[in-house]
Amino acid sequence: MTDKQTIELSDDLIAEANAYLERLPKTPDQVIEHWAQLGQKLAWEMTELQMMQFLLGNLKIELTKKD
């Protein structure tokens, strides 16, 4: 049994969602490049010891907004 419901969303929210989807990678090459860019930015914020601990699964990373 499949029940469906309809919800109303603002036009602004839909526009933001569409803009977000446009920025997402579309091919495996683009996904891998995206991951590499994220990793590079993360690596700039970490020490060598933190990187090693992270890769070993011994470090939890939490994101906070910069001021």
Buried (B, 14 or more C-beta within 10 A) or exposed (E): EEEEEEEEEEEEEEEEEEEEEEEEEEEEEEEEEEEEEEEEEBEEEBEEEBBEBBEEEEEEEEEEEEE
